[in-house]
C-alpha cells in the first residue's frame, strides 16, 4: 500500500445496520448483511433524495433539514431489512409474553402500539435533550441570580453534551450496540480507504481511520455546539416559551449544521480539520475497531454501488 498525502471526496456514505452495512452513492444504495450461518447477502436498490425530486429543497440551509428526513426514512427501511434475517432467531428465544402478544394481537393493533411507542420515545427524547437542559438553565438562574443569556445558553449546551456522552457510553455496554459501532467503524474505514486512494482490500481498510468528517455523529455535535451560540441571542421569559423556542428552531439548527458538515467533508485543510475535531473526538464513542469479517461485509456493500477502481484511476493514478 503506497502512502498518499492527497485525499479526494468520494460522495459515498452509509450507516451501520443489524450485522451489516448500508452504503449509498447517488441514487443507488446497497445493504450487506452477515447471516447467522456466516453467509453475506447483498441487496441493491434505489432511493431518490427529496432534494432531487423538488429543486427548492436543494437550496442551502433548507437541504439539510430534508437530508435528515431522507436519512431517517432510508435508515429505517434498511434497518428493517437487516432485522428480517434475525426475526426467526429472536422468535425462538422469545419470552412467554412475546409469544402471547404474537398470538393474541393482530398486525393492525401491533402497528398502533408501535406508533404509540415511537411517539412516546420522541417525546421522551425531547424532554431529555430540550426540556431538562432548559430547566437546569432556569434553575441555575434562580439559584445564582445570574441573568446572563450567554452563560445560561452555554450551561444548557454543556448539559446536552454530557447527557449525550452518558447515553452513548451506557448503550455501548450492550453487545448488540457494540457490534453496531464496530460496523459503523468499518463503514468509515472503507470510505477513508477509498478517499486516500488505496485499493479496497481487507488489509488496507483495517489500516484506515475509523473516524470520518461526514459522520452523523459529527452532525449531532455541530447541532449541540451551534445551538449554544444561537440560543445566546434568544431569551424567552418563561420556561415553556424557552422549550417551545428550542423545538421550533430545531430545523434552523439542523440546516446550519448540515452546511458545516458538508463543507468539512468536501475540503481537506487545517481550518476544516479544526472545525471537525470535536465531532471526530465524539466518534471515538460511536465507532469501534471492527474485525476482518465485519470489514468484508462493508466492502461488499461499497462495491455494489461504487466503482472504487475507476475513482482511484481518475483521482490518484493520473
N, C-alpha and C positions, 0 to 999 in steps of 0.2 A: 504494500500500500504506500503510494507516494504522498508525502505530506504536502498540503497546499495552503497558502495563506488566503487565497480568494474564496469568497463564499457567495453563492448565487441563490436568489429567491426562486423557489420552485412552484409556489402556489398551491401545493397539496397540503391537506390537513386531515385530521381524523379524530377519533376518540376510542377509548377502551370500551369493550362490551364484555359480556359474561364469557370468560375463557376465550377471548378473541379481540379483534381489532376491526374498526370501520375506517376506511380511508376514502377521501373524496378528492376528485380532480375535475374541475369544471362542473359539468352536469352528471358525470359518472361517479358512482360510488360502489364500493365493494365491502363485503363483510366476510372475514375469515374467522372460523371458529374451530377450536380443537375439541373434538368429540370425546366422550368418556373412554372410547376404545382407542384413542390416540390418533385417529384419522383427522385430517384437516379438510373441512368443507368450505368452499368459497362461493359466495353469491354476488353477482354483479347486477346493478340496476341503475336507473337514472332518477335524479331529483333536481328540478329546476328551482333555483332560488327565487324568492318573491321579487327581489330587486331586478331580476331579468325579465320577469313577466310584466312588471309595472315600472317603467323607467323613473317615475317620480320617487320611487322607493330607493333608487340608487344614488340619490343626492347625499353629499357629505352630511354627517350627523344624523340623518334620517336612516341611512342604510344600516347603521349599527344596531338600531332597535329591531329591525326586521331580520337582520342576520342572526340575532339572538333567538328570534322566533323560529327561524329555519333550523337552527341548531337543536332547539328543543323538539321540534317535530321529527327531524331525521334521527336524532339521538334516541328518542322514544321508540321509533319504528325499528331501528337496528338492535336496540336492547331487547325488544320483544322477540325479534327473530332469533337472537343468540340464546335467549332464555328457553325457547321452544325445545331445544335439544336436551334440556335438563329437566323438563317438566315431568317426564316419566320417572326419572330417578328420584325427584322430590316427592312425587306421589307415593312411591313405595315406602318412603321414610316418613310420610305424613302422620301427624298425631291423630288421635280419635276425633278431636274437634274438627280438624281439617277435613277428614273423611266424611264427618256428619254434614258439614257445610256443603261439600261437593254433591252429596246425595240428596239433600233437602232444599237447597236454594237453586233456583233456575238461573240461567245465564243473564237474563234481563235484570233480575233483582241484584245479582252479584255485581253487575255493571253499575247500578245505582250506588251500592255500598262502596265500590272502589272510587266513584266520583266524589262521594262524601268524604272519604278518607283523604283524597287528593286535596280537596278544598281545605280540610282541617290542617293538612300538612303545610299548605301555602300560608294560611292564617298564622299558624304556629311559627313559621319561618319569619314572617313579617314582624311578629311580636318580639322574637329573639333578636333580630338584626335591626329593627327600626324602633319599636316601642321601648324596649329595655334600655338601649343606649340613650334615647331621648329622655327617659325617666331618670336615669343616672345623672345626666347632664343637668336636669331641673333640680334634682336633689342636691347636687354639688353647689348650684347657685343659691339654694335656700340655706344650706348649712354654712357656706363660706361668705355669703353676701356678695360674691364676685359676679358682676353683671357684664362681663366681657364676652361678647359672642365668639371672639377668636378662641379663647381658652375652652369655652363650653363645646364648640364645634370640634376642637382638637381632642378633647376628652371623649366625646361621642365616637370619633373615628378610632381612637385607641381601643375603646371598649369593643367596637365591631371587630377589629383585627384580632384582639385577644379571644373573643368568642369563636371566631373562625378557626384560629390556630388550635384551640382546645377541642373543637368539634372534629377537625381533621385528625388530630392525634388520638382522639377517642375511637373513632371508627376505624382507624388504621390498625387497631389491635385485632380486628376481626380478620380471619384468614381469607374470606372471600374478597374483602375490600383490599387487603394487601396484594392479592393476586391481580386485582383490577389495576392497582397502582403500578404493578410490575409491567402489565400490558401497556399502561399509559407511558411508562418509561421506554418500552420497545417501540412505540409509535414515534416518540421524539427522536430516538436513536436512528431510526430508519430515515426520517426527514433530514436530520443533521448529516447523516452519511451521504445522502444524495446531494445536498446543498454544499458539501465540502468537495464534491467531485470524485468520491470514492466509489468503487464497484460495490453494488448492493449484495454483499455476502454476509453470512452469519458472523464471520471473523471480523470484518470491518465494522458492522453495525454494533457489535459488542464493545468496540473501542470508541465509538462516538459518544457524545454527551447525551445525558438523559434530560437535559433542560433545553427548552426552545422558547424563543421570544414570542411566538404567536400562540402560546398556550392559553387555554381558557382560564387557568389559574392566574396567569398574569392579568387577564381581563378583570377578574374579580378584585385583584389587588388595586388596579387602576380605579375601579369603581369606588373602592373604600377610600383611597387617597384623594381622588378628585372630589368626592362628596364632602370631605373635610373642608376643602377650600371653597366649594360652592356654598355650603351651609354657613360659612363665616359671614356671608352677606344677607342671610335670610334668618330673621329672628322673630318668629310669631309669638304673640303674647301668652298663649296658653299651651299646655302640653298636647291637647287634642289637635290644635291648629299646627303645632310643630310636627306631630305624627303624620297628619294629612299632607303637609308640605313635603315630607320625606317620600311618601308614596307617590305623589303626583310628579315629583322631579326624578323618579327612577328612570324614565325614558331619556331625559336630558343627560343624566349622568352616564347612562349606558351608551348614548350616542357619542359623547365626548371620549369615553374610554375606548370605544371601538376604533376611533380615528387614531388615538395614540398607539393602540396595539397594532394597527395596520402600518403605521409609519415605522414602528420598531421592527416589524417583520421584514420590511422592504429595504431598509437602509442599515448597512453594517458599518457604523462609525463609532467613535468614542462617546459622542453625545448620547446616541441611542443606546449604547451599552450602559451608560449611567442611568438613563430613564428606565431601562429594562431590568436593572439589577434587583429591585425589590421583588418583582414577580418571579425572577429566576431563583431567588432565595426561597420564596414560598413553595416553588416547585420541588424543593427538597423534601417537602412533606407529602405532596400529591403524586410524586413519581418514585418508584423504587427500581433498583437494578434488576432487569429481567434475566431469566436463564436462556439458554440457546433454543430451547423448544418454543418459548414464547416469542423469541425473535423470528423464528421460522414462520410462525403464524403471521406476524406483522409484514414480513417480506412478501408472503403470498398475497396479502391484501393490497400492498403497494403495486406489485407487478400486474395486478388485474386491471388497474386504472391508469398507470403511469409508466411511460417508456423511459426508464432512467438511463438506459444506454444512449438513446438519442439526445437526452438532456445533457449528459456528460460530453458527448461528441460536440454539441453546439457551443457549450459554455466553457469547457475545460480543455478539450483536445485540439481546438482550432488555433 
